[in-house]
């Protein structure tokens, strides 16, 4: 019964990577939006 819990693990590497990307992107959001507006 305990072997089936690994597939329902609440910790997922995808969530960790997404959280790190968000934490890195938020301080740079004005730079990213500036580049977006400048190159369009």
HELIX and SHEET records of a PDB file:
HELIX    1   1 UNK A    2  UNK A    8  5                                   7    
HELIX    2   2 UNK A   13  UNK A   27  1                                  15    
HELIX    3   3 UNK A   29  UNK A   39  1                                  11    
END                                                                             
